[in-house]
Amino acid sequence: MIALGVILVIVGFLTGVSILWTIGIILLVVGAALWLMGSMGHAVAGRRHYW
C-alpha cells in the first residue's frame, strides 16, 4: 500500500493530475498507520503483523 501510494504521488506530480496526487497521499498515510500499528504488536485485520 505504501509503494502504491508513492507511485501514485509521483505519477500525479509528473502528469499534473490532482486526483492521483490526493489518492497517493491517502494511501501513504493509511499504509504508514497500518505498518506502525502492526510493528507495535497490535493485530491489524486479524494479523499479528502487517507489512
C-alpha positions as CSV (number, residue, x, y, z in Angstrom):
1,M,0.0,0.0,0.0
2,I,2.9,2.4,0.8
3,A,4.6,1.5,-2.5
4,L,1.4,2.1,-4.5
5,G,0.9,5.5,-2.7
6,V,4.4,6.6,-3.6
7,I,3.9,5.6,-7.2
8,L,0.6,7.5,-7.4
9,V,2.1,10.6,-5.9
10,I,5.0,10.5,-8.4
11,V,2.7,9.9,-11.4
12,G,0.3,12.6,-10.2
13,F,3.1,15.1,-9.7
14,L,4.6,14.4,-13.1
15,T,1.3,14.4,-15.0
16,G,-0.4,17.2,-13.0
17,V,-3.4,15.0,-12.3
18,S,-4.5,16.1,-8.8
19,I,-6.8,13.1,-8.1
20,L,-3.8,10.8,-8.3
21,W,-1.8,13.1,-6.0
22,T,-4.7,13.0,-3.5
23,I,-5.2,9.2,-3.6
24,G,-1.5,8.7,-3.3
25,I,-1.2,10.7,-0.2
26,I,-4.2,9.0,1.4
27,L,-2.7,5.6,0.6
28,L,0.7,6.7,2.1
29,V,-1.0,7.8,5.3
30,V,-3.1,4.7,5.7
31,G,-0.2,2.3,4.8
32,A,2.0,4.1,7.3
33,A,-0.6,3.8,10.0
34,L,-1.2,0.1,9.4
35,W,2.6,-0.5,9.3
36,L,3.0,1.4,12.6
37,M,0.2,-0.5,14.3
38,G,1.5,-3.8,13.1
39,S,5.0,-3.1,14.2
40,M,3.8,-2.2,17.7
41,G,2.2,-5.7,18.1
42,H,-1.4,-4.7,17.6
43,A,-3.5,-7.1,15.5
44,V,-4.3,-5.5,12.2
45,A,-7.2,-7.1,10.2
46,G,-6.8,-10.3,12.1
47,R,-3.0,-10.5,11.6
48,R,-0.3,-10.1,14.2
49,H,1.9,-8.2,11.8
50,Y,1.4,-6.1,8.7
51,W,4.0,-5.3,6.0
